[in-house]
Every structure is written in structure tokens, then in C-alpha cells.
Amino acid sequence: MSPVRHSVALALMGVRYIALCAVLVFANLPAIVFAQSSCPGIHLKILDIRNSTGAVACALFESPVGFPTEFLHSATNIMVIKIRDTQARCDFLDIPPGTYALAVIHDENMDGKLGTNWMSVPTEGYGFSNDAKAFMGAPSFDAASFPYDGRNLDLRIRLNY
């Protein structure tokens, strides 16, 4: 084989190699671009926020201990989120499988607790997972609890005022 032919053959092999690599990369591009998050979790959208004043506090409990009033001492995870255009979302990531309950408050005056009047009736928004109702006191952990299997879980909680 002449040196010129040898150089042309090597150049064609290089072009084929580059084309093959490009095909492999582009064939896998949808899997790369559209891959799910590597950190699944509990994703909570807060509904019916009456204004954008203050913040929303989301508390995730893994047992009835302290649910829902002692969230600073008893909650597994606590998240405080700024409200934007009367919308908020809390994302609890890397949560192990188990049974959980959520409590949410709209802390309008940013004092870190649910505001109440002289009769202990809430003056700020509140809500619980499973849309558990508060009647003459907070709902039980069992009423608000839900199973979590470790994958992505989308939940919604409506606030009550």
C-alpha cells in the first residue's frame, strides 16, 4: 500500500470513528436530558394562600410525638419557604421510606408559630396532609399520616383560615 493510500485510509477510519461516537452520544441524549432527579422526595404544593405576606412553614413528622404543635422540637424535617405570588412549595428530599404526616402554617407575622386569638382559634392559615380536619383541636397523626415508599411523591395541602 502506498503511503498516500495509507494516509487516506487512516483519515477515513478517523472520520468513521468520530461519526460512530457522535451517533452514540446523540442516541443517548434523551436519556441524559430527561433523566429523573437522582434524589427523590416528598414534593408539597401549598394551595389557597390568601396573600404573599410572611412565609409558609412545612413540618414533616415521622411519629405522633409532638404532632402538629411541637414542630420545632419533634418534626423530622422543617422547611420555611418565602411566598411568591400567593404560591409556595416545600420539597423534602432524600427521605427514607416510612409513614409520615405533614403540618403547614402560613406564618404571616413571621413569629415562628401559628397565630391564635384569645379563644385559641387560629388567625393564620394552617393545613395538614390527607386534608385532615382540625375540629376543637388539631387532628391526630393517624388522620394526617400517609405511606411513603422512597420514590417521588407529589402532595397538595389546602390552607384553612
PyMOL commands that set and color helices and strands:
alter all, ss='L'
color gray80, all
select helices_A, chain A and resi 3-33+71-74+129-131+141-144
alter helices_A, ss='H'
color red, helices_A
select strands_A, chain A and resi 41-47+55-61+77-82+88-93+98-107+126-128+145-148+153-158
alter strands_A, ss='S'
color yellow, strands_A
deselect
rebuild
show_as cartoon
